[in-house]
């Protein structure tokens, strides 16, 4: 069974979209112990080009960029298999920051 994460991003404030999770034993787990990303879909819903960055990090640690200021033309969609993005959802939180425009983000979870 798949779960989906969906959100619309319009400003430059970074948003953590995966992790951290508090487990039943009270420990904090950066990613999800039950679901891992399977597919990322980014859709530009602006009338002009949009740009976004996607990165992972431990809550107060260094940013490790997977995509940096990726530009998407108006009305276009970028779909990427999670196999193409080296992200460890067990140990890091996943963050998205829109640099310009509006981006709809959908993440299919395994």
C-alpha positions in Angstrom: 0.0 0.0 0.0 1.3 3.5 -0.9 1.0 6.7 1.0 1.2 10.1 -0.7 2.6 13.4 0.5 1.2 16.4 -1.3 1.8 20.1 -0.7 2.0 23.5 -2.5 5.1 25.6 -2.0 5.1 29.3 -2.7 7.7 31.0 -0.6 11.4 30.8 0.3 10.9 29.2 3.7 12.5 25.7 3.8 9.9 23.0 4.7 10.8 19.5 6.1 8.6 17.1 4.2 9.9 13.8 5.6 11.1 13.2 9.2 11.7 13.3 12.1 9.4 10.7 13.5 9.0 9.7 17.1 8.7 6.0 17.5 6.6 4.0 20.0 9.6 3.6 22.3 10.1 7.4 22.4 13.2 7.5 20.2 13.4 10.0 17.4 13.9 8.6 13.9 14.8 11.1 11.1 12.9 9.4 8.3 9.9 7.2 8.4 10.4 3.6 9.7 7.5 2.4 7.6 7.6 4.4 4.3 10.4 5.4 2.1 10.2 7.7 -1.0 9.4 5.9 -4.2 8.7 8.8 -6.7 9.0 12.6 -6.5 6.7 14.8 -8.7 7.2 18.6 -9.0 4.7 20.6 -11.0 5.1 24.3 -11.8 1.7 26.0 -11.3 3.0 29.5 -11.9 2.7 31.6 -15.1 6.5 31.9 -15.2 9.4 29.6 -14.5 9.8 28.3 -10.9 12.9 27.2 -9.1 13.3 25.0 -6.1 16.0 23.2 -4.1 15.7 19.8 -2.4 18.1 18.6 0.2 18.5 16.4 3.2 20.1 17.0 6.6 20.0 16.0 10.3 17.8 18.6 12.0 20.5 21.0 12.9 23.2 19.8 10.6 24.7 20.6 7.2 22.5 20.8 4.1 23.2 18.1 1.4 21.7 19.2 -1.8 20.0 16.7 -4.1 18.8 19.4 -6.4 19.8 23.1 -6.2 17.7 25.9 -7.7 16.2 23.4 -10.2 14.2 25.4 -12.8 10.9 24.1 -14.1 9.2 26.0 -17.0 5.5 27.1 -16.6 3.0 24.2 -16.7 5.7 21.6 -16.8 6.2 18.6 -14.4 9.4 16.9 -13.3 8.9 13.3 -12.2 11.9 11.5 -10.7 12.2 7.9 -9.4 13.6 7.7 -5.8 16.2 5.3 -7.2 17.8 8.2 -9.0 18.1 10.3 -5.8 20.6 9.1 -3.2 18.6 9.9 -0.1 18.7 7.9 3.2 15.2 8.4 4.7 16.1 6.4 7.7 18.7 8.9 9.0 18.0 12.3 7.5 15.1 14.7 7.1 14.1 15.8 3.5 13.7 19.5 3.0 12.3 21.5 0.0 12.7 25.3 -0.5 11.1 27.2 -3.4 13.3 29.9 -4.7 10.8 31.4 -7.1 7.3 30.7 -8.3 4.9 28.1 -7.1 5.6 24.3 -7.0 3.1 21.5 -6.3 5.1 18.6 -4.7 3.8 15.0 -4.6 5.9 12.3 -3.1 4.8 8.7 -3.4 5.9 6.6 -0.5 6.7 2.9 -0.7 
